[in-house]
Amino acid sequence: MACQYHVGARLNFLQLVNRARLNCGISGSDLIGVTGQTGESLRVISWVNESWLDLQAQRQDWLWLRKSIAFQTVANQYAYTPAQAGLSDFGAWDRDTFRNYQNPIVTVSIASPGVVTYAAHLLSTGDSIIFATTSALPTGLSVGLVYYVVNPTTDTFQLSTTVGGTAIATTGAQSGAHTMTSSNTTTFAGMRSEIFMGYTAYDDWRNAYLYGALRTIKTRPNEISITPLKALALGPIPDAGYTIIGDYFSAPSELVLATDIPALPVKYHLAIVYKAMVAYGLYEAATEVVQRGQMELDKWMRRINADQMTEITAGGALA
């Protein structure tokens, strides 16, 4: 017997396929998986996945694709690719959302366990941090690795490689100035120095910061631009470690596993089903299926557009 679904239900990949089969009038029992299928079943699976991909691609700035990113700058490096910013699902930058704060200088004791001191840091157990340094951290700590706060007091905390894990012992020697950033973007005291960053068109940015002696000016960045290859460009060129915070829109993603759930808000999942119905109807030359699927799809897309389109502003949002 075919499964029953209700409007607004949360549907995974397999459930979307079976709902599409039901709406198209395909006889037989529900499928029990999305792999190893052939013939008509394989076509329906492909149409559901293609419908999901096409729906995502209709707009680069759907609200459900918007996510946040935070990453550290490196002294003298002005451009950061999405991968260098830690992204594996990048689609587009939300260019009007960026800001930065100067990574605070901290001290680290050589002890078992090592103790990090930063006055009134406002970090909590489980917050993650990442170090940078102008020279060398103590043995036991490394630049660029994620550590987790344990045993915090007002002005100090210890570190673990896992949430709630054993505090790390530090040994050896250290040198230079150590700075840190944190995943805590709510209370972390380092954010007291946060400033907004404006957007500048790439040619204007290049003329302002990569021309003649201007290349030698290294200080805190206050503007961003987008290079032709979609790297995030900062100006002026950073002289030290700053934490850049902003938003981006993720790229379209496929449904792979039977249990995969589309990132689209649950109440709109049926739009994928009706889009797949249109593909099935066109393939089978079933006019009535095409008409019903298109009518329902148009209705659902009006709802999605009203709810999930980025608000239009004078300067535009994407780059």
Buried (B, 14 or more C-beta within 10 A) or exposed (E): EEEEBEEEEEBBBBBBBBBBBBBBEBEEEBBEEBEEBEEBBEBBBBBBBBBBBEBBEEBBBBBBBBBEBBBBBBEEEBBBEBEEBEBEEBBBBBBBBBBBBBBBBBEBBBEEBBBBEBEEBBBEEBBBBBBBBEEBBBBBBEBEEEBBBBEBEEEBBBBBEEEEEEBBBBEEEBEEEBBBBBBBBEEBBBBEBBEEBEBBEEEEBBEBBBEEEBEEEBEBBBBBBBBEEEBBBBBBBBBBBBBBBBBBBBBBBEBEEBEBBBBBBEBBBBBBBBBBBBBBBBBBEBEEBBEBBBEBBEEBBEEBEEEBEBEEEEEEBBB
